[in-house]
């Protein structure tokens, strides 16, 4: 799938839920760069770019706040959720103010704004986060739990226990992101009566009202309680029906749980890439969501590093076994450093080296802590690449390969007896005048052991 941005510039404005101050946001296309969602905060000293990334989260107190160099943008989750659901990968969001407008307390106005801007595909391909096994993440501070399961697309479920006499356990799910704008986006932010009353007493949630938020009774509330609450909101009176205080009835029986799922999607978007997985979230909240996103980010970084790692099935028949390799290469024990070739194409080859303590080199190289020398790792890669270079010739057995140079070599992890090294060599450019330029990488498990750019020459025997 291709990355997406918006087609034209659109704007909206409103007050912030927490600051109560007006702010203006302008969504702008990002047709050329692939920088993700980038907030551009307008300041007297110039523009400050803050990428929508989990590393830029500065606080999760009642909303998700992004920041950089002392500049902050509050309540980003509703806008980010709409952008994620509509598949927007790259976009600038200019903001004049400190907080994204709350508007009606939901993500629906942001869905409408993005659709008004139009959506266009770019040339670059999307990069997805996916898993091949079940993962579990617990956030003990809030007793939150997240389970991630393999899937070809995104779906999510949340389980909530509000501990309210009126709104107890709730469940919400999304099985297709295309339904987000209709089924989740209209769901408004909410708070519990006791909590909201305290926040009002503290002079917080200055932009909150019963038009953009739902208040849920978390205790038995008297007429005196309601009158006092109305006074704090500057209203003549407020009504409560079945534990819900709002100017309009719930849009869905489980609207609070749906809004929790909305918030979760907005927070998850800070991973920086769309997710193909089935996720179950128990008792999600901003703080737990962001801890979960950081956990996934660590896995994504590791996956990106191992993106080119070949799959090795030790039960599969190799393309070339050791005897067949020796028919091509002049190397013999103890200097034959590739055991078999498991994969080969026109511009790459994959070999395997099984390290055992019986090899002569371990008797003298760190005897008490045997380590496979880095220079021999490069030699093993060179032998693997030499097999590809030779098989591309009309008479493979009539040539030898000779090392010329190594560049950009990095040794990242230790290789020891018992390790199985997967060695991948890729042609950087076609072979010309016998010169072979290849990029090599050695993998072991979920680690990169070493890598480098190698050059050799093939010469007739």
N, C-alpha and C positions, 0 to 999 in steps of 0.2 A: 504494500500500500504506500501511496505517496504522502509526503508531509503536506499539511494544509495551513493556510493563513486566511485572512479576510480580504475581501476585494476592495473595499473603500473605507474611508475614515468616518466614524460615527461617534457621537458624544451623548452624555447624559449627566445629570447633576442631582444632588439631593443632600440631605444631612446624614452625618454619621451616627450609627447607633450609640456608640460610647461617648464620642466627643460632643455630639449635638451641633457640630459646626458644618457649614455647607462645604462641599467639595465638588469638583468637576472632573470627570474622567473622559478620556478620548481614546478610543481604540483605533490603532493604525496598522495597516498591513506591513508585513515583513517578507516581501517577495524574494529577496536575494539571499540574505543571511539565514542560517539555521541555528538561531540562538535560543530558541524556546520562547516562553512567555516572559517578557521583560517589562517591569514597571519603570516608568521614567518620572521621577518626582521633580516637580518644578520648585526650585528654591531661589532665594535672592542671590545666591552665589553660583547659580547655574544648575543644569540638569544632573540628577543623580540616578544612575541605572541600578535597579535592584532586580536580579533575576529571580523568577519564581522557582526557587530551589530549596530543598529542606535545609541546606547548610545556611540559608539566610533567615531562618526563623529565629526571632529574638524573644518572643513570648507567646504563650498559648493561654493566657488568662482570659477566658470567656470568648476568645476569638483567636484567629491565627494572624499574627503580626510579623511582617517581614521587615528587615532593616539592614542598613549598611552605613558605616561611618557616622553613626548617631542619628541618621534619618530613618523614620519608620513609616510604614503603611499598615493601618489596622484593618481588620475584618476583610481579609482577601478571599475567604473560602467560598463564598457564594458565586462570585464572578469566576473564580478558577474552576469550580465544579461545572458551570455552564460551558466554559471553554473546553474542558476535558471531554464532556459528554458529546459536544458537537465536533470533536476531532481536531480542534485547533492546536497545532504544534508550535507555531511561531507567530508572535504578535507583540506589538508595542502597546502599552497602556500608560498614557500620560495621565498624571494626577496632580491637580491643584488642590492641595489640602493634605490632611493627615490620615484620612480614613475613606475607604470605599463607601459610597452612599448605601444606606440600608434599604432605601426605596420602600417596597411593601414587605420587607423582611424575608423575602424568598429569593430564589434564583431565576424566577420566571422573567422579570424585566431584562435580565442579562441574556437569557436565551433569545428574547425578542430583539435585543440590540445587536447581537452577533448575526442573527438571521437577516436583519436589516442591512448589515454591512456586506452580506454575501460571503460565501466560502469558496475558495479556489485551491486547486491542487498545485503543488510545486514539483520540481524535477526530482528532488532528493527523496530517498526512501525513508519510511518510518522505521524507527528502531523500537522494538517491543521488549518488555520485560516478561519473561515466562519462566515457569519452573517445570522440572521433570519428576519431581517427587513432592510429597506432602511436607509442608513446613508449619511449625507452630511457634507463635511468639506470645509471651505473657508479659503484661505490664502490671507488676504487683502493686504499685502505688494506688491504682484505681481498680484493681482486680479485673482488669480488662484482658481479653484473650482473643487472638487472631489465628485463624487457620487458613492456609493457602494450599489450594489443590490445583493440579494441572488442568488446563482447559485451553481450547482453541480460540476462545474469546473471553471478554470480561463479563463477570456476573458477581454480584455481592449481596450478602444478607447481613442484617444487624439484628441482634437480640438485646432488648432493653428491659431493665427492671427499675422502674421509676420510684418504687416504694411510696406511692401515693394512694390514698383511699379511693381516688377517682380514676387515676390512670396507673394501672399496675404494669404487668409485663406486656410488652409489645414486640411485634416482629414486622420487618419490612424487607423487601428484596427488589432487586432490579436484574432482570435476565437478559435485557437487550438495551444498550445505551441509547438506542433510537427512541425509546419511550421516556427518557429522562425528562424532557421538557414538558411532557404532559402529566407524568405520574409522580415525579419527585420535585421538580423545580417550583411548583406553586406552593409547596409546604413552607410555612413561616417559622421563623425562629421562635423560641419559647423559653420560658423560665418558670420556676416555682414561686408561689406567692411569697413565702418567707424570705427567699433569696432576693427576689425582685424588690421587696419592701426595704430590705437592708441596703441594697445598691442605691435606691432612691434616697435613702437617708444619708448616704455617703456622697451624694451629689454625682453619682455615676449614671450610666446609661441615659445620658442627657437627651439622646435622640429617640429613645424608646417610647412607644405609645401603644394603645390597644388596636391601632390600625396596622402596625407593622410587627406586632408580636402577640403571642398567645401566652396567657398566664394560667398556670395549672395549680389548683389548690393542693397543697401537700399536708393539709390538716383541716380540721373542722373550722369553718370561717363564719363568724357572726355578722350581723348587719352592721355592728359598730366597726368591725374590721374592714368591711367593704367601704363604708363611708370614709374611714381614715385613709384608705388606699386611694379612693377617688380624689380626695383632697390633695394628696401628694402628686397626683397626675394633673391637677388643675381642672378636674371635671366635677360636674354637679353630682353625678352618681355613676356607679358601674353595676352591671348585672352579672350574675354567675349562674350558669346552667350546667348541671352535671359536673361541677368542679372546674369548668372552663370559663375564664374571664376574657372576653374579646368583643370587638364590635361586630364580628361575623362568626358564624358557626365554623367548626372544623371542616376543612375541605375533604378530609378522609378520616375515617374512624381512628386510623393509626397515624395521623399527621405528625405527631411528635417523633415517632420512630422513623418516618420517612425523612423528616428534616435531619435527624441524626445520620441517616445514610447519605443525604445530600452533603452534609458537612464532611463526612468521611471521604467522599469522592473528591471534594475540593482539597482536603489535606493530602490525600493520596497522589493528587496531580503533582505535588511538589517532589515526587520521585524524579520527574523530568522526562518521563517516557510513558506511553500507554502500556497498560498491563493486560496480558492475556492469562487470566487465572480465575479460579472460583474462590472467593474469599468469604469467610464467615467471621463476623466481628461481634464479640460479646461485650457489652457495656463500653462501646467506643466513646471517646471524647477527644478534644483537640490535643491534649498533652499525650495521651496514649497513641492517638493516630500518628502524631509526628514521630514518636519513638518507633512506631512500627514502620513508618516510611524510611527512617534512617536505617533500620535493620535491612529493609529491602534494598536500599541504596548500596549498602556494603556488598550485598550479594550481586547486584547489578554491575558494580565496578569489577568484581572478580569475574563475572560472566563475560564482560567486555574484553578483559585481558585474555580470557580463554576462548574467545569467539572462534578462532581458527583451529582450535584443538581437534585433531582427528579422533574418530571413535575407534577403539581397539577392542576386538573380540578375539580373545586368545584361542577360542575354539574354531575360528574360521581358518580355512586353508589359505596360507600366504601366497602372494604372487610369486615370490622367490624365497626359497629356503636357504640355509647357510651354504649347502653344497652348490646350489645354482649361483649364489652370490660370488663364491670363490672362482667360478668359471669366468666372471667378468672382472673382478678386482684381483690385483696381484698380492693383496695382503693375506697373511696367515697368522695363526696363533704365535705370540700373544697380541698381535697388532691388528687383527681383524675385529673391528668395533661395531659391526652391524650384524645382527643375527638373522633378520628376515625383513623382507619388503612386503608390506600389507596393502599398499595402495599406490597407484601411479597414474598420472594423467599426462597431457602434453606439456604442462608447465609446472608440475609439482610431483613430489615423491614422498612417501612416508615409510620410515624404517623403524625397527624396534631393536633395542639393546637391553638385554637382561643382565643386570650386574650381580655377580656372585663373589663371595669372599675368596674363592679359589683363584681368582685372577692374580697374576704375578704382581701387578702394580700395587695391590693393596698390602703386600708384604713389606713394602718400603715407604709407602706414602701415608703418613699419619697412622702408624701401626696401631696405636691405642684408640684411634678415632678415624677409621678408614674413610677416605673421601675420594671420589672420582675426580681426577684433576681437570681443571677447566680447559687446558690446552687439548686434552684428549677428548673432551666434549666437542670441541671445534673439529677435531680430526674425525670423530664419529659422524658429525654432520657432513663433513666434506666427503666421506666415503659414501654416505647415503645419496648426496647430490651427484656424486660421480656416476652412480648407477644410472640415474636419469640421463645424464649427459651422454653416456656411452650407448644407452639403448636408442637414443635419437640418431645415432650414426648408422650408415648402411652395414658396416662390419663392426659391431660392438666389441668383439674380442681383439680387434686389431689396433686398439688405442689404449693409452694410459692417461690418467688425469694427474696434474701437478698443481699443488697449492701455489697461489701467487700472493694473496694478501687477505687480511681480515680488517674490517672496519666496524665501528659501532658495536663492539662486542660487550655484552653485559652478562655477568654471572649473578643470578638473583637468589638462588637457593642451592643448598648442598645436595649432592647425589651420593648415596651410600649403598653398600652391598644390600641386596634384597629389593632394590628399586627396579622398576621397569620403565625405561626411558622411551618415550615416543618422539621420534625425530622427524620433523617436517622441513623440507627444503622446497622453496618456490623460486622459479626463474623471475628475476627482476626485469630482464630484457631478453630477446631472442639471442641464441648463440651465434656469434659472428667471429670469423677468423679463429675459431677454436677457443674463444674466450667465453667462459661461463660465469655469469654474475647471478648469485642466488642469495635469498634471505632465508636464514635458518632459525628454527626455534625448537628447543627441547622441552617437552612436557613430562611431568611425573605426577599422576593423580590430578589434583586441582591446582597445581602450581606450575609456573614457568621456571625451569631450572636455569636456562641460559638462552641467549639469542645473539645473532650477529649477521653482518653482511660478509659473505665469503666470495672470493674470486679465484678461479682455477683456469687451467688451460689443458685442453685435450691435445695430445701429440701422438702421432703414429708410432707404434712400437718399432 
